[in-house]
Amino acid sequence: MTADTTASAENPIDEEIKGQILRIVYDDVEAEPPVGEHYESLLKQKIAHAIDSVGIKLPKEARTQLEDDLFGYVASNGPIQQFIDDPHINEIMVNGADQIFIEKYGELILTDAKFDNSRHVRFTINHILNPTGRYIGQLRPTVDSRLADGSRVNVVIPPVSQQGPCITIRKFLKDKLTIQQLIQLGTLTTQMADFLELAVKARLNIVVAGNTASGKTTLLNILAAHIPNHERILTIEDAAELSLVQTHKVSLEAQSPNYKGEGGVAIRDLVRNSLRMRPDRIIVGECRGGETIDMLQAMNTGHDGSMTTVHSNSPRDTISRLETTALMAGIDIPIMAIRKQIASAVDLIVYLNRMQDGSRKNTQITEVVGMEGDVVTLTDIYQFHQAGMDERGKIRGEFRATGLRPMFAPKIEAAGFKLERGLFSTAG
């Protein structure tokens, strides 16, 4: 359909015609996403083509203004930009065009902000994904990505999502939290922090585990800061979030296939390739698939001091998760062989929990001791003991050392570090 209309300041483009243009842009973007470093120029070409398609006659100045207006609408974060800009907002959750939640100061809030329609949400999704080389469509309805500032983004569209396109953004703090700030926030104690610092410097293999939004990546980033500057570190992530301060580091990021199904690079491919890059330590942002078996083998073959995160419900469940994801590699390995790999590779599980009041606690620091029969044996070194809630609905409790000296203590001391008796004192 064309509009045989001459537009001017006196006869502006009406909303119906703009809607026609946007529908053409949307269909064109769906058919051939403008991905990669040329995203903006490719998108502007599609907008120009859509304007031509509706047959509007415009003076040059008016045409340029229309193209700029449409580009500003299509290539933007829409109504969620205000929440992205607010430093006090931790998460943004778009549940279709009409519902946007935020998490602020640990509280979930339904906002008054809305998108114009589902197509508007999809434009924002494309604006987030396409510049990074990613895209979303019927054949790939879920994608993980990130914003330019490192914030983590997950998007889901129909038919997977029944209420329309959804966006979940977990914001990455521009001012990275320090271990002292975590202590002040009540996430762990100085005693625990000192112990973890020694564990990193002594090259123990560490799994940071926890439930959703418990702060796993934040703590992983803080722990990695203790790695000596002379070591060569390789970080491997789905969407790059880690921000290491060391000089000798290489960051690898998985890539989704393009809209033609080409160019995909999986986490597992990167873990295996990293072994050929002479790493001293390997840090995998999250083990959740077949890459787990490669990570365990790397930990067992000279890459001591490596680290990763795992989504789980307890230290014991972390072992189960490692077993399950290792089996996803599709290699015919008996479960007992995998358990022995885990028991041999992993020294320490640092378990985080997002509590009912929204606070984050390092509820357990657990040693992986070894095997007893067919069971991987674990020993808690530190625990958080909850004692109820106060009148404000905040968690009450205390961190305690169990008093047990870890079996890997000789390894730490052999690396030249002294384990003070007070680290394991039950007096805290």
C-alpha positions, 0 to 999 in steps of 0.5 A, spaced: 500 500 500 502 506 498 500 513 500 500 518 494 501 524 499 506 530 499 508 532 506 510 538 509 510 542 515 503 544 514 501 537 512 505 532 517 506 525 516 500 522 520 501 516 525 497 511 520 503 512 515 508 512 520 505 505 523 505 502 515 513 504 515 514 501 522 511 495 520 515 494 513 521 496 517 519 490 522 518 485 517 525 487 513 529 486 520 525 480 521 527 477 514 534 480 514 537 482 521 542 488 521 547 485 525 554 487 527 558 493 527 554 496 521 548 495 525 546 503 524 548 504 517 544 497 515 538 499 519 538 506 516 538 503 509 532 499 511 528 505 514 529 509 507 527 503 503 520 502 508 519 510 506 520 509 499 515 503 499 509 507 502 510 512 496 511 518 500 513 524 497 517 529 501 522 535 501 529 533 503 529 536 509 522 533 511 525 526 509 531 527 513 527 529 519 522 523 518 528 518 517 531 521 524 525 520 528 524 513 525 531 511 527 530 514 534 524 510 535 527 503 532 534 504 535 533 505 542 531 502 549 524 505 549 521 506 556 526 502 559 532 507 558 530 511 564 531 505 569 537 503 565 540 510 567 538 509 574 543 507 579 539 504 584 535 499 580 538 492 580 534 489 575 529 490 569 523 485 567 519 487 561 513 482 561 510 484 554 508 491 552 504 493 558 508 490 564 515 493 566 517 491 573 524 493 576 528 491 583 530 497 587 533 497 594 531 489 594 524 490 592 520 488 586 516 494 583 511 494 578 512 501 574 507 505 570 512 505 564 509 501 558 511 500 550 507 502 545 506 495 542 509 488 542 513 491 535 516 496 540 518 491 545 522 487 539 525 493 536 528 494 543 530 487 543 533 488 536 537 494 538 540 490 544 542 484 540 543 486 533 550 490 534 553 485 538 552 480 532 546 476 535 539 476 533 532 473 535 527 470 531 522 464 530 528 459 530 531 462 535 526 465 540 531 465 546 538 469 547 542 471 552 546 478 551 549 484 554 548 492 554 554 496 552 556 497 560 556 490 561 549 489 564 546 482 563 540 481 558 536 475 557 530 476 551 524 471 550 519 472 544 513 468 542 511 462 541 516 460 547 513 466 551 505 467 551 505 474 554 509 477 548 516 479 548 520 479 554 526 482 556 530 481 563 536 486 564 541 484 570 544 491 571 552 490 572 554 496 577 559 501 574 562 501 580 564 494 582 563 492 589 569 490 593 570 485 598 570 490 604 563 493 601 560 485 601 563 485 608 559 491 610 553 489 606 553 483 611 554 478 605 560 475 609 565 476 614 572 479 614 575 472 617 571 468 611 574 474 606 581 473 608 580 465 607 578 466 600 583 471 599 588 465 601 585 460 597 585 464 590 593 466 591 594 458 593 591 456 587 585 452 589 580 450 584 574 454 586 566 453 584 562 459 586 555 456 587 548 459 588 541 461 587 538 466 582 541 473 583 545 471 589 551 475 586 555 469 584 558 473 578 560 479 583 563 474 588 567 471 582 570 478 579 572 480 586 575 473 588 579 473 581 582 480 583 586 476 588 590 472 582 597 475 581 598 480 576 604 476 573 599 470 571 596 469 564 588 468 565 583 466 560 576 468 561 570 465 558 563 467 558 556 467 554 556 474 555 562 478 557 561 481 564 567 479 568 572 485 569 579 483 571 584 488 573 590 484 571 595 486 565 595 479 562 588 477 561 584 474 555 577 475 554 573 470 550 566 470 549 561 465 546 557 467 539 550 465 537 550 463 530 547 468 525 541 468 522 543 464 516 545 459 522 553 460 521 558 462 525 556 460 532 562 458 537 559 455 544 562 455 551 565 448 550 569 450 544 572 456 547 574 452 553 577 446 549 581 452 545 583 455 551 587 449 553 592 451 547 593 458 549 598 457 555 593 459 560 595 459 568 588 460 570 581 459 566 575 462 569 569 460 566 563 465 567 558 459 568 558 451 567 551 449 565 553 444 559 558 440 556 563 445 557 563 442 565 567 436 563 572 440 559 573 445 565 574 439 570 579 436 566 583 442 565 583 443 573 586 436 573 591 437 568 595 443 571 591 449 571 590 450 578 587 456 581 581 456 576 574 458 577 567 458 575 560 459 577 554 454 578 547 455 579 545 450 585 541 450 591 546 448 596 553 445 596 551 438 595 546 440 590 552 443 586 556 436 586 549 434 582 549 439 578 556 438 576 555 431 574 549 433 570 552 438 566 558 434 565 554 428 562 551 433 557 558 433 553 555 427 550 561 422 552 560 415 554 563 416 561 561 412 567 558 417 573 563 414 578 568 417 573 565 423 573 564 424 581 572 422 581 573 427 576 569 432 581 572 430 587 579 431 584 578 437 581 574 442 585 577 444 592 572 449 594 565 451 593 563 458 595 555 458 596 551 464 596 544 465 597 539 470 596 535 471 602 527 472 603 529 479 605 533 480 598 540 480 602 545 476 599 549 471 604 555 467 603 551 461 607 557 456 606 564 455 604 565 448 603 571 443 602 571 438 597 574 433 601 574 427 596 571 420 595 568 415 600 565 409 597 561 412 591 559 419 594 563 425 594 565 428 601 564 435 603 566 439 609 563 446 611 568 450 613 564 456 615 556 457 615 551 462 616 546 460 622 539 464 621 536 466 627 529 469 624 527 475 622 527 482 625 521 487 626 523 490 619 523 483 615 530 483 615 534 476 616 537 475 623 543 471 624 551 470 624 556 467 620 560 461 624 567 458 623 565 450 624 572 450 627 575 444 622 581 446 619 581 444 611 584 438 609 588 442 603 591 447 608 598 443 607 597 446 600 596 453 602 602 453 606 606 449 601 604 455 597 608 460 602 602 462 606 600 462 613 594 459 615 593 463 622 589 459 627 584 465 628 581 463 621 578 457 623 576 460 630 569 458 632 569 465 636 569 468 629 
